[in-house]
Amino acid sequence: MDCRVLRQLMLKADGNLVCDDSNGYFINLGQVSLAPGWSISQILTGGVYAHVRRAFQAGQTPWPSICETCDLFSKAGIPRDTLDSRIRLMIEPTLHCKLACPTCKRVQEGNRRSGSWDLDPDLFSALLHSCAKQRIAVEEIQYLGWGEPLLHTGFDRLTHVAREHAPAASQEVTTTGNVEFHDGLRFAQLDRVVISCDGVRPESYATFRRQGQLSAVFQFMRQARRGFEQAPFMEWKYIVFDHNDTDEDIINAQTLAESFGLDSILFILTNSKNRSRRFDVANMHEFPIRSKIASVMPAAAMMKTSWTGVVMPETSSLGEGRFASLYLDRCTITESNMAVFEGWSLASDLSYVDSVDLIRGNRVRSRVRTQHRRMDVLAARQGAQGPDCGFLIRFPIEQIELEESFLFAVKTRTGEQTFRAHVRFKQEV
């Protein structure tokens, strides 16, 4: 079994570190402090995390009846504990929000929270400074939570604090877009902006994003695209429900995303009670994708590991090639029968590759760009163009073979390189 609590920290606005899933949001793992001598190692090597590690080693859940209901807990996964060397951070800048989404537990959290609703930048600085002092690489910082991150009056300052203490970390914010793009955001040090907007018609949008204004979201997209001093990657995240899943709505959203100049529009298939009845993982290939910037994937709750794959090196051809290199870190199949491949690729001159195709049964099943940050690769490959050489491939797999070969076609400026991965799968129990 596996959980990202072993490689990710969630900091609430009141300074508490918690599990980031909604069911575990009330489990306190420790608290960031401004007291002299405080260190993140006191938490990561303390009693709570010792309990977590003992539980996983024994094949047990750290918090029975809570972990089992977590959307992110993977009973069949293999534990990956990186907390002593590299982590990802999820940061809740504020608990304030204008919306009243029906599944959000913000009000419940607000009623029990005794600490601040707005994150003190000094607390954030203390956490990052301690990570740097303990030589724990912060690879990614995501600003989200149950509040609207951009309502934090000093949000841009948070991003500057992060750039000062963790300059290599990618910074991403998830927003509802129900805010004005003010001058304070212009200088925010963001690499990625995700706008959650579930619909293109006011009546369908308001079904889930209650008290939200669709016109305000579209205005934010337009302004944000040209408003940042350093333009981030901008993605529209569209959760597909039964009230917004018509072909007309989905295609219109793609047209709007292109007109706003966005880099991506991602449609999320959910397993909630209001999920789309038209589209699920089984017929995901029929989803009406019309734009080159559009893609579709299942929600995180549908991506729990069922099978784990091991690459057989003697019958594979991964590694260095004439035009490119390609390495795989993980091969898994989820409970919803989605194949997932994680790895990285660079051209032979250490520049970024154009694309990576996964081929199964003489058919291209997925084409992706290498846009995921890999500071470990950058450190090992002196002269690489940059750290964003990681890829994440997901595609539905109808029938699972215990052993199977997959082809990866890497396109570069100078030529195409093909790699073979012979994978042996084992079903976890």
N, C-alpha and C positions, 0 to 999 in steps of 0.2 A: 504494500500500500504506500501511497505517496500523497504529499500535500505541499503546496508552495509556501507554507509557513516555514519550510526548511531553507528557503532561498529568497524570501521576500518579507519586508516589514511594512506594516500599515501604521501610519502616524495620524491619530485624530487631532482635531484642532485644540483639544484640551491638554495635549502632550502625552496621552496614553498610547502605547503600542498594543495593537489588537489583531485578531484574525480579520481578514478583509472581506470574507463572505458575510452576508447579512445574518446568518444564523450564529456566526462566531464573533459578531461585532461587539458583543458584551463580554468576551473573554479577555481579560487584561493580562498581557504578557510582560508588562513592565512600563516604566514611565521615564521619559526624557527629562533631565533636570539641568538647571543652570548652576547647581551647587558645585563648588570647587572639587575637582577630583572625580566627578561623575564620568563614567565610561560606558559605551555601548557593550563592551565585553562583560560588564557586570550582569547584563541581561542575557546575552547570548550564551554565557557559560553558567548562568544561575540556575536556581531550582526549577523554574517553570520549563525552561528549554531542556533541562536534564530529563524532566518528566516526559516531554514530547519525544525526545530521542529514544528513551527506554521503551516507550510504548511502540514506536515504529519497529525497533529491533525485535520486539516480542511479537510482532504481527498484530498489534492491538491499536485501537483508536485512543488518542490522548484524552478525549472527552466523549465517552460513550453517550449515545442518543443525540448528541449535537453534531459530531463529525459525520455520522452516517446520513444526516439530512443536508449536508453541505453540498452545494452545486459544484464545488471545485475539488472535493475529496475523491481520490481515485483509489478504490480498494485494490485494483489489480496492478497499480503502478509500482515501479521500483523506486525506493526513496533516493532522492538526490539532495544532499545537504551541502550547500556552498556557503553557509553563513560565516565561515571563518576566512573567506577569501573574496567573495563577490556576492552582491545582493542587488535586488531591485527594490525601490521604495514607492509606496503608494501614499500620497499625502492628501489629507483633507484640509484645505485652506479655511473653510468655513462651513457651518451647519445651516446658514441662512439660505433660503431658496424661495422664489416667487410661486413655484408650481406646487401642485398637490397630486402627484401621480399616484394611482390607487395602490400600487404594490410597495411604495416607498415607506420605510419605517422611520423617517426623519422625525416625525412628531413624537413617536414613542421614545426615540433616543433623546430628544430635547427635554422630555418630561423627567428623565432620570439623570440627565447630565448636570453636574454641579460645577464643572469647570467652564472655561471660556468656549464661546462659539466661534471664535476667530483665532487662527494660529498665530502665535507670537513668532515673528521672524528670528528672534534670538534663540528660541527653542529649536527651530529648524536648523539654524546655524550650528548649534551645539551638537545635534545629531550627526550632521555631515562632517563637522570637524573631528568628532570622535571616530567616525568610520575611517577618515583619512589617516588619523594618528595610529589606528590599529591595522592599517594597510588592508582595509576591506574596500575593494573597488566597488563603487556605486555605478552600475551599468545603465540604469534607467530610472527616471523619476516620473511618475504619473500623478497628476493633480486631479483628484476626483473625490468621491465620497457621497454622502447623502445630502450635501448642500451644493450650491452652485459655486464652483471655484472662483469664477470671475467677479463674484460679489465681494470678495475679500478686497478691502480698500487698498491694500499694499501688495496686490498679487504680483505686479512686475518686480517688486523688491524681492519676493520669494525666489523668483527665477534668477535674479542676479546673485543672491546668496548661494544658490545651487551652483551657478557657473563659477563662483569664486572657490568653493570648497571641493566641487566635483566637476571640473571642467570637461571631462571626457563623457559624462553622463548625458544621454539623450533626455530631453524634457518634453513631456506630452501633457496636454490638458484636455479633459472631456467636459464639454459645456452643452447646455440646452440651447444656447444661442439667444435666450430671452434676456439679453443685456445689450446696452449700448456700447459700441466700440469707442471707448473714450481714449484720450491722449495717454492716459497711464498705461494702457495696454500696448501702445505703439512700440515701446522699447523693451517689451518682455522678451526674454531669451528662450524662445520656444522652438523646438525642432518639429513638433507635430501638434496639430489642433484637430480634435474630433468633435463634430457637431452632431448631437443626437436629435434627430428630427424624423418622426414616424408618420409621414404622410405629406401629400401635396395639396390637399383640400382642407380648409379650416375645420369642417365638421368631422372629418376622419382624424385629423391631427389632435383635436381636443378630446377625443375619446380616451386617450391614454395620458397625454400631456395636458392635464387639466389646469386651467387658469393660465395656460401658455398662449402666446400670440404667434401664429404661423408667419404673419407678415413681418414681425420683429425678427424672427429667425432668418428669413430670407434676406432682410436688410443687413443683419449681422454678417451673413456669408459674403455679401457683396463688399461690405466695408472692410471686413477682415482680410479678404483676399488682397486688397491693395493697401491696407492700413499699417501692417507691421513693417518696421524698419528693416528687419531681416526676415524675409518671407519664409514661413514654415510650410511643411507638407500639410495640406488641408484635406480632411476626409469627412464626408457626410455618412453617418451611421443611421441606417433605416431598419428598425425592427419590424418584421413582417407579421401583422396580425390579420384576423379575418375581416377587419373593417378597412384595410388599406392594401389589399393584395390583388387588386384587379390589374390586368395587363396595362390598361390605360394609365393607372396611377404609377406603376413601377417604371414604365417607359418614360412617362412625363418627368419623373424624378431624375432619371438619367439625363434627359435633355436639359433640365434646370441646372444640374450639377455642372454640366459642360458650359452652360451660359454664364455661370458664376465664376468660372475659371478654376474650379476645384481640381485637386489631383486624384481624388478617388471618391467613389460612392460604394459603400459596403452594405449589402442587405443581410440581415441576421434572421435566420430561421430559429424560432423559439419553441420551447415545449410548454409554455404557459397555458392556462385555461382558455385564453383568448387567441391562441395561436392560429396561424393560417391553416385552413383545411385544404386549400388548393396545393400548397407546396410543403414538402418535408424533405428529409435527407434522401429518401428513396427516389424521388423524382426531381432532385435538385438540378439535374442536367436539363430539365425542361423549363427552368426559370428564364423569363424573357430578358436576357442580357442583350443590350443593343449598343452599348458604349464600350470603348476600349478602357475606360477608367472604372467600369463597374465590375463587381464581383459579388458572390454570395457564399455564406458559410453558416454552419450551425452555431448556436449559442454555446457558451462555455459549459453549461450544464449537460450538454449532449456530447461532450468530448472526453468523457472519462475513459481511461485505458482499459481495454479488454484483452488485447494481445500485445506482447512485446517482441520486437524483432531484433535479431543479432545478425550483423553482416558477416558473411563467411569470406575472409580475405583471400583464401586460395582460389576461389572461383569468381572473384570480383575484380574490377579494374579501377577502383577509386584511387585518388591521389593526384599526382602531377601528370599532365599531358602536354602535348606540343603547343596547344593554343590556350589551355586553361587548366586549372586544378579544381577538384571538387571533393569534399569530404562530408560524410554523414555523421551526425552526432546521435540522432534518435530515429527509430522506426517503430511506430506503434499503430494499432488499429483500435478505434474507440468502440464503446458499447453500441453506438449508432452506426457502426460499420463505415467509419470514415478512416481512410489511411492517412497518416500524418508523418511527414519526413522533415526533419530539421537538419540543417547543415550550413556550409558556406562554400563560396566559389569565388575565384579571382582569375583574371586573364593571366597569361604567362608573363606579361610585363608588369603584373601586379596592379593593373587598372581594373575598374569594375567591368563585369560582363554585361552584355545587353539583356540576356534572359536565360532562364533555366527551364527546359521542358522535361516533364516526366512522361515516359512512354511505357504503356502496358498493353501487351497484345497488339502491337503494331498500330496503336492509337495514342495520340497525344492526349493525356488525361488532365494535364495542368500546365500552365505556363505562368511563371512568376518572375518578378524582378528581385534582385538582391538588395533589400532595403532595411534589413534588420541589423542592429548594431552589434558588432563583435569586437570588443576591445581586446579580447585574448588573441584574436587573429592579428590585429594590428600590432600588438606587442611582439608577436612571433615572426611577423613578416615585415621586416624593415623595408621601407620604401613603398608600402602598399598605398594606394590612392586614398584610402580612408577606412574607417571601421564598419561602414554599412555594406558588408559583403555577405551577411547571413540571409538565408532563405527559409521560408516555411511553406510547405506544400501540403494541401489538403484536397482529397477527392473521395467520392463515394466508391466503395469496393463491394461488388455484389457477392462474390464468392471468395472465401479466404482459403488459400493454400498454405500448407505447413511450410513449404519451401517455394520460393518464387524469385524470379529475376526481374529487375526493373532497369530500364535504360534512362539515362539522363543526358539530354542534348544541351550543351552549353554554347550559346552564341556569343562571339566576341567580334571586335572590329576586324580582326585578321583572319578569322576562320571559325569553324564549328568543331567542337570536341565532344565525343560520346564516351560516357562512362557506364559501366555495368555494376549493379549492386545485387548480389545473390544473398537473399535474406531468409533466415530460418525463424519462423514465428513460434512462440510458445504462449498458450493461453494461461493467464494468471487466475488463481482461485483465491 
